[in-house]
Amino acid sequence: MKLNHPLMDNNISDQDIDKVIKFLKKKPILTQNIQVKKFENQWSKWLGVKYSTFVNSGSSANFISISLLKYLKKNEKRNEIIVPPLTWVSDINSIILNGFKPVFVDINLSTLSMNTNEVINKINDKTLAVFITHAQGFNSLDNKILKYLKTKKIYLIEDVCESHGAEFKNKKLGSLGLISNFSFYYAHHLSTIEGGMICTNNKKIDEIVKMMRSHGMLRESGNKKFENRLVKKNKNLSPKFIFLYPTLNFRGDEIRATIGINQLKRLNHNNLIRKRNFEFFLKNLDEKKYFKNFRLEGSCNYAFPIILNTESILKRNLFEKKLIESGIEFRRGNAGGGNQLRQPYLKNILNKQKLSLSNFKNVERVHFFGYYIGNYPSLSFNKIKRITNYLNLINI
């Protein structure tokens, strides 16, 4: 049976293109300008936060968010950041490249995110932050972890790159941590082709983020009193070229912001369709062959996750063969390709920290027997039913 089901549908609509063409006809400034600010303000209102900063990718958002922790921490002994091994590579690399120590915690299969009890067990006097990944549209938060982090005065950083619109207690994910990161990559809920957003309710953090986005320049802070004070303090420097932080250029641009503004108009509607699609997909999947106990409360699905109940590599290989034959595009390992601890860039850390892969049983299961396939607003129930019928017939 040929199903021809791609991993993603074209997330950039004709209407998006028309908006860009109309914008370009005005012969505007194309680098960061009015449209970027407009997109940031509209995104903040949609998310329920005070401040947002548009950057050129979700990875850049990750990097800046972790970088600025160096300027917030008061206790030099606090240098550990807890992170899941099932995440995108930039989350972990942002920790390493900024001189912090990544501390890894296994996940729950029901959310594909870190186990709360294991996070709490790993927290000690050296813990600076917990960097949570809300993978594939699932909510990863609960009252226990939020209360514990607040009591211990540990920063919560949210990676919401795959979970635009997911919620915890009627608050959108990305509005609960000190800082949150979003990706607007081609396949995500909202796309600016490439792009990302850094969000916070903290004014000081927003000012630092704005500067770190653009070469560390003082004039990007948006705080005139602060800028004037620093200009007087640095009389031997040109007021327009005072660099406070060692960083690079991570700016977004007007074209991508224009697409983002237009996509934001239909985001809530598209998210409802994604949620319904996922519920229908799970309802029709054979629980004898596939894990179905996902936590749907607050979720806003990005892609259909599939976890095989078998632990046979031969049956797994048969499963992949059948998907290829039917034209169902897939990715093994779910978020980021599976267990990051198996990747070459973490080999030295794995050895140095003497980590055993056997302590990450759920991540390992997803690594070898977990997948995702495409879910998008243009997908019909009829097509989903055909896909689940086919999956249920595979002899695993």
C-alpha positions as CSV (number, residue, x, y, z in Angstrom):
1,M,0.0,0.0,0.0
2,K,1.4,3.4,-1.0
3,L,0.5,6.1,1.5
4,N,3.0,8.7,0.5
5,H,3.0,10.5,3.8
6,P,5.8,13.1,4.1
7,L,7.3,14.2,7.4
8,M,6.1,17.7,6.9
9,D,3.7,19.7,4.8
10,N,4.7,23.1,3.4
11,N,4.2,25.4,6.4
12,I,4.6,28.6,4.3
13,S,1.2,29.4,2.7
14,D,0.4,31.4,-0.4
15,Q,-1.0,34.1,1.9
16,D,2.4,34.3,3.7
17,I,4.2,34.8,0.4
18,D,1.6,37.4,-0.7
19,K,2.3,39.3,2.6
20,V,6.0,39.2,1.9
21,I,5.6,40.5,-1.7
22,K,3.4,43.3,-0.5
23,F,5.9,44.2,2.1
24,L,8.8,44.2,-0.3
25,K,7.0,46.4,-2.8
26,K,7.3,49.2,-0.1
27,K,11.1,48.9,-0.5
28,P,11.6,48.8,3.3
29,I,14.6,48.2,5.5
30,L,15.1,44.5,5.5
31,T,17.3,43.9,8.5
32,Q,15.9,44.0,12.0
33,N,13.4,46.9,12.2
34,I,9.7,47.7,12.6
35,Q,8.3,44.3,11.6
36,V,10.6,42.5,14.1
37,K,9.3,44.7,16.9
38,K,5.7,44.1,15.9
39,F,6.2,40.4,15.7
40,E,7.9,40.4,19.2
41,N,5.0,42.4,20.7
42,Q,2.3,40.2,19.1
43,W,4.1,37.0,20.2
44,S,4.4,38.3,23.8
45,K,0.7,39.0,23.9
46,W,-0.2,35.5,22.4
47,L,2.2,33.7,24.9
48,G,1.3,35.8,27.9
49,V,4.7,37.3,28.7
50,K,6.1,40.8,29.0
51,Y,9.1,40.5,26.7
52,S,10.1,38.6,23.6
53,T,13.2,38.8,21.4
54,F,13.2,37.5,17.8
55,V,16.4,35.8,16.8
56,N,17.7,33.9,13.7
57,S,17.0,30.3,15.1
58,G,15.9,28.3,18.0
59,S,19.4,27.2,18.5
60,S,20.5,30.8,18.9
61,A,17.7,31.3,21.4
62,N,19.1,28.3,23.4
63,F,22.7,29.7,23.3
64,I,21.8,33.2,24.4
65,S,19.5,32.0,27.2
66,I,22.3,29.9,28.7
67,S,25.0,32.5,28.0
68,L,23.2,35.2,30.0
69,L,23.1,32.9,33.1
70,K,26.8,33.7,33.6
71,Y,25.8,37.3,34.3
72,L,22.9,36.5,36.6
73,K,24.5,33.9,39.0
74,K,26.0,35.2,42.2
75,N,27.3,31.9,43.5
76,E,30.3,30.8,41.5
77,K,30.0,27.2,42.7
78,R,26.7,26.9,40.9
79,N,27.7,25.6,37.5
80,E,25.5,22.5,36.9
81,I,22.5,22.6,34.6
82,I,20.1,19.6,34.5
83,V,19.0,18.6,31.0
84,P,17.4,15.6,29.3
85,P,19.4,13.4,26.9
86,L,16.3,13.4,24.7
87,T,16.5,16.9,23.3
88,W,17.9,18.9,20.4
89,V,21.7,19.1,20.3
90,S,21.8,22.9,20.7
91,D,20.3,22.6,24.3
92,I,23.3,20.5,25.5
93,N,25.9,22.4,23.4
94,S,24.7,25.7,24.8
95,I,25.5,24.4,28.2
96,I,28.9,23.0,27.2
97,L,30.0,26.0,25.1
98,N,29.2,28.4,28.0
99,G,31.3,26.5,30.5
100,F,28.6,24.8,32.5
101,K,28.3,21.2,33.4
102,P,25.4,19.2,31.9
103,V,23.7,16.8,34.3
104,F,21.5,14.3,32.6
105,V,18.2,12.9,33.7
106,D,16.0,10.1,32.2
107,I,12.6,10.8,30.8
108,N,9.0,9.7,31.3
109,L,7.6,7.9,28.2
110,S,4.3,9.6,28.7
111,T,5.7,13.0,28.1
112,L,9.1,12.3,26.5
113,S,10.5,14.7,29.0
114,M,12.5,14.6,32.2
115,N,11.2,12.6,35.2
116,T,10.4,15.1,38.0
117,N,11.6,12.8,40.8
118,E,14.9,12.2,39.1
119,V,15.4,15.9,38.5
120,I,14.8,16.6,42.2
121,N,17.2,13.8,43.1
122,K,20.0,15.3,40.9
123,I,19.6,18.8,42.4
124,N,22.4,19.9,44.8
125,D,24.3,23.0,45.9
126,K,26.0,23.2,42.5
127,T,22.7,23.2,40.5
128,L,22.2,26.5,38.7
129,A,19.3,25.7,36.4
130,V,17.0,23.1,35.1
131,F,16.7,23.2,31.3
132,I,13.4,21.4,30.4
133,T,12.6,20.3,26.9
134,H,8.8,20.2,26.1
135,A,9.3,17.6,23.4
136,Q,6.9,17.1,20.5
137,G,4.1,19.1,22.0
138,F,3.9,17.5,25.5
139,N,3.7,19.5,28.7
140,S,6.6,18.5,31.0
141,L,5.7,20.6,34.1
142,D,3.9,19.8,37.3
143,N,3.3,21.5,40.6
144,K,6.0,19.5,42.4
145,I,8.9,20.6,40.2
146,L,7.7,24.2,40.0
147,K,7.4,24.5,43.7
148,Y,10.7,22.7,44.4
149,L,12.7,24.9,42.0
150,K,11.1,28.1,43.5
151,T,12.0,26.9,47.0
152,K,15.6,26.1,46.0
153,K,15.9,29.3,43.9
154,I,16.9,27.4,40.9
155,Y,16.3,28.9,37.4
156,L,13.8,27.1,35.1
157,I,14.6,27.5,31.4
158,E,12.0,26.1,29.0
159,D,12.7,24.8,25.6
160,V,9.4,25.0,23.8
161,C,10.7,24.7,20.3
162,E,8.4,21.8,19.4
163,S,5.4,22.8,21.6
164,H,3.9,26.1,20.6
165,G,0.6,26.4,22.4
166,A,1.0,23.5,24.8
167,E,-0.2,24.4,28.3
168,F,0.1,23.8,32.1
169,K,-2.9,24.8,34.1
170,N,-4.2,27.1,31.3
171,K,-0.9,28.9,31.0
172,K,1.1,28.5,27.8
173,L,4.4,26.7,28.2
174,G,7.1,29.3,27.8
175,S,5.4,31.6,30.3
176,L,6.3,29.8,33.4
177,G,10.1,29.7,33.5
178,L,12.6,32.5,34.0
179,I,13.4,32.3,30.3
180,S,11.9,30.3,27.4
181,N,13.0,29.5,23.9
182,F,11.0,28.8,20.7
183,S,12.0,27.7,17.3
184,F,10.2,28.8,14.1
185,Y,11.8,26.2,11.9
186,Y,10.1,25.1,8.7
187,A,8.2,22.2,10.2
188,H,7.1,23.7,13.5
189,H,3.7,24.9,14.6
190,L,4.6,28.4,13.5
191,S,7.3,28.9,10.9
192,T,9.4,31.9,9.8
193,I,11.4,29.4,7.6
194,E,14.3,29.8,10.1
195,G,14.0,31.8,13.3
196,G,13.4,31.7,17.1
197,M,12.2,33.7,20.1
198,I,13.5,34.3,23.6
199,C,10.8,35.1,26.1
200,T,10.8,36.4,29.7
201,N,8.9,38.4,32.3
202,N,12.2,39.9,33.6
203,K,13.1,43.3,32.3
204,K,16.8,43.1,33.2
205,I,17.0,39.7,31.3
206,D,15.2,41.2,28.3
207,E,17.7,44.0,28.1
208,I,20.7,41.6,28.3
209,V,19.1,39.4,25.7
210,K,18.5,42.3,23.3
211,M,22.2,43.2,23.6
212,M,23.4,39.7,23.3
213,R,21.4,39.2,20.2
214,S,23.3,42.0,18.5
215,H,27.0,41.9,19.2
216,G,26.6,42.8,22.8
217,M,25.9,46.4,21.9
218,L,24.8,48.7,24.6
219,R,22.5,50.7,22.3
220,E,20.3,47.6,21.7
221,S,19.2,47.4,25.4
222,G,16.2,49.6,25.0
223,N,16.9,51.2,28.4
224,K,17.9,54.8,27.8
225,K,18.7,55.6,31.4
226,F,21.0,52.5,31.6
227,E,22.6,53.5,28.2
228,N,23.2,57.1,29.2
229,R,24.9,55.9,32.5
230,L,27.2,53.6,30.6
231,V,28.0,56.2,28.0
232,K,29.2,58.6,30.7
233,K,31.2,55.8,32.3
234,N,33.0,55.0,29.0
235,K,33.8,58.5,27.7
236,N,36.7,57.2,25.6
237,L,34.3,55.1,23.5
238,S,31.9,56.1,20.7
239,P,28.4,56.0,22.3
240,K,27.1,54.0,19.4
241,F,29.8,51.3,19.7
242,I,30.0,50.2,23.3
243,F,30.1,46.4,23.6
244,L,29.2,45.0,27.0
245,Y,29.1,41.2,26.3
246,P,31.2,38.8,24.2
247,T,28.7,37.5,21.7
248,L,27.8,37.5,18.0
249,N,25.1,38.6,15.7
250,F,21.9,36.5,16.1
251,R,19.4,39.0,14.7
252,G,16.2,38.1,12.8
253,D,15.1,40.1,9.8
254,E,12.0,41.9,8.5
255,I,11.0,39.3,5.9
256,R,10.9,36.4,8.4
257,A,9.1,38.6,10.9
258,T,6.4,39.4,8.3
259,I,5.8,35.7,7.8
260,G,5.6,35.2,11.6
261,I,3.1,38.0,12.0
262,N,0.8,36.4,9.4
263,Q,1.3,32.9,10.7
264,L,0.4,33.9,14.2
265,K,-3.2,34.8,12.9
266,R,-3.9,31.1,12.3
267,L,-1.7,29.5,14.9
268,N,-4.6,28.8,17.4
269,H,-6.8,27.3,14.8
270,N,-4.0,25.1,13.4
271,N,-3.1,23.9,16.9
272,L,-6.7,22.7,17.5
273,I,-6.4,20.6,14.3
274,R,-3.1,19.2,15.4
275,K,-4.5,18.2,18.8
276,R,-7.5,16.5,17.2
277,N,-5.3,14.7,14.7
278,F,-3.2,13.3,17.5
279,E,-6.1,12.1,19.6
280,F,-7.6,10.4,16.5
281,F,-4.2,8.8,15.7
282,L,-3.9,7.4,19.2
283,K,-7.5,6.2,19.3
284,N,-6.9,4.1,16.2
285,L,-3.5,2.7,17.1
286,D,-3.1,-0.9,18.3
287,E,-2.1,-0.8,22.0
288,K,-0.7,-4.3,21.8
289,K,1.9,-3.2,19.3
290,Y,2.4,0.5,20.2
291,F,2.8,2.5,23.4
292,K,-0.3,4.7,23.8
293,N,-0.1,6.0,27.4
294,F,0.9,9.6,26.5
295,R,-0.2,12.5,28.7
296,L,-2.6,14.5,26.6
297,E,-3.6,17.1,29.1
298,G,-2.2,20.4,28.0
299,S,-0.4,18.9,24.9
300,C,-0.3,20.5,21.5
301,N,1.1,17.9,19.2
302,Y,4.0,18.6,16.8
303,A,4.4,15.1,15.2
304,F,2.9,11.7,15.8
305,P,5.2,9.9,18.2
306,I,5.4,6.1,17.8
307,I,7.1,3.8,20.4
308,L,7.1,0.1,19.6
309,N,6.2,-2.3,22.3
310,T,8.7,-4.9,21.0
311,E,12.4,-4.9,21.9
312,S,13.4,-7.0,18.9
313,I,15.8,-5.3,16.5
314,L,14.6,-7.6,13.8
315,K,11.0,-6.6,14.2
316,R,12.1,-2.9,14.4
317,N,13.9,-3.3,11.1
318,L,10.8,-4.9,9.6
319,F,8.8,-1.9,10.8
320,E,11.1,0.5,9.2
321,K,11.1,-1.5,5.9
322,K,7.3,-1.4,5.8
323,L,7.3,2.4,6.4
324,I,9.7,2.9,3.6
325,E,7.7,0.6,1.3
326,S,4.5,2.6,2.0
327,G,6.1,6.0,1.6
328,I,5.7,7.0,5.2
329,E,8.6,9.3,6.0
330,F,9.9,8.9,9.6
331,R,12.7,9.7,12.0
332,R,13.9,7.2,14.5
333,G,14.7,8.4,18.1
334,N,12.0,11.1,18.3
335,A,13.4,14.5,19.4
336,G,17.0,15.0,18.2
337,G,17.5,11.5,17.0
338,G,17.3,9.8,20.4
339,N,19.8,9.5,23.2
340,Q,22.3,12.3,22.9
341,L,24.6,10.5,25.2
342,R,25.4,8.1,22.4
343,Q,26.5,11.0,20.1
344,P,30.3,11.5,19.4
345,Y,30.3,15.0,20.7
346,L,29.4,13.8,24.2
347,K,31.8,10.8,24.3
348,N,34.3,12.7,26.6
349,I,31.6,13.8,29.0
350,L,30.1,10.3,29.1
351,N,33.4,8.9,30.1
352,K,34.4,11.8,32.4
353,Q,31.1,11.6,34.4
354,K,31.2,7.8,34.3
355,L,27.6,7.7,33.0
356,S,26.0,4.3,32.4
357,L,23.5,4.1,29.6
358,S,21.6,1.5,31.7
359,N,20.5,4.4,33.9
360,F,18.6,6.0,31.0
361,K,16.2,3.1,30.2
362,N,13.4,5.2,28.8
363,V,15.6,7.3,26.6
364,E,17.3,4.2,25.4
365,R,13.9,2.6,24.5
366,V,13.0,5.7,22.5
367,H,16.5,5.7,20.9
368,F,16.1,2.2,19.5
369,F,12.3,1.8,19.2
370,G,10.9,5.3,19.1
371,Y,9.8,7.3,16.0
372,Y,7.8,10.2,14.8
373,I,5.9,10.8,11.6
374,G,4.2,13.8,10.2
375,N,1.2,15.6,11.7
376,Y,0.0,18.9,10.1
377,P,-3.2,20.9,9.8
378,S,-3.8,19.8,6.2
379,L,-4.0,16.1,7.3
380,S,-7.4,14.5,7.1
381,F,-9.0,11.9,9.4
382,N,-9.3,9.6,6.4
383,K,-5.6,9.8,5.8
384,I,-4.8,9.2,9.5
385,K,-7.1,6.2,9.5
386,R,-5.3,4.7,6.5
387,I,-2.0,5.2,8.2
388,T,-3.1,3.6,11.5
389,N,-4.7,0.7,9.7
390,Y,-1.4,0.1,7.9
391,L,0.7,0.4,11.1
392,N,-1.6,-2.1,12.9
393,L,-1.1,-4.7,10.2
394,I,2.7,-4.7,10.5
395,N,3.8,-7.9,12.2
396,I,5.7,-6.6,15.2
